[in-house]
Amino acid sequence: MPFSRLATATTPTAHIGLGLAAVGRPGYINLGREQDLPAERSVDALRARSHELLDAAYAQGVRYFDVARSYGRSEEFLADWMNARPDIDDIVIGSKWGYTYTAGWTTDAEQHEVKDHTVDTYDRQRAETDALLGDRLDLYQIHSVTPDSPALTDKELHARLAEAAAHGLSIGFSTSGPAQADAVRAALAVTVDGEPLFRTVQSTYNALETSAGPALAEAHDAGLTVIVKEGMANGRLAEPYAPDALKDVARETSLGCDAVALALILRRPWVGVVLSGAATTTQLASNLHAAVVDLDEEQLTRLAALVEEPRAYWERRGQLPWH
């Protein structure tokens, strides 16, 4: 598996990945994003910002990069960056299909993305991804699987994905919503010719939303690489929005709220990679300090009190505006 490259990495930041969701398109739901990016979010401006972040991440030991068809032009930006640096051959690239970007490079679209897990969408988006990333793609994930997703039961789709796996591509899935644990467990049961289909799972897990934790531990025990997304809860765990308990622990560690929030995730023995969704190189540098944060039991107890009921968390997330 491509993630074995990370397992043998010597840099402490190798298990922190960089996701381009926040910089691959002009609109996203991260709090504070209006200050993080220039007012004129042209394609060239966000391409430059993406490349700046990719350069900084690679220089600081990051080796996993995460994009998606629905993240605007994120695949294109990443492909341009890799094509300009052909000597870089020690990275792992993951993308996702299942959502189509529909905002037309605007921030006020009525609908920013449309979800569809059918075989037709897979075939179309796989061709689009292949045109940009080609054989540099290591991992292709079904985007945002929920317990009722047809991707969990579509045998034709499973056969297509298994065929891709037979040609060397790792197949994974991501989850979202208050029933993430159910989706993870359902996906673990999917097999083709008696063999498990999925090799990775990417789920939301953070100081506020921990409900998927037991299922993700089961996935890890089953041999899947676990990737954690939205570790900053779309900015809710970053300054100045972070809860007081997190701010207090951050002061005690002399590091940022973001570093503490991500360090909390890295402590989980089942985590393979936690994603940084940084929009600036300053944020990225602060995120990467998570690798050296040391938390004691009393601090962990205080942070554990931040957990929200899953439905309340996801309802709050659904109300966040697209900036």
Disulfide bonds with the S-S distance in Angstrom:
none
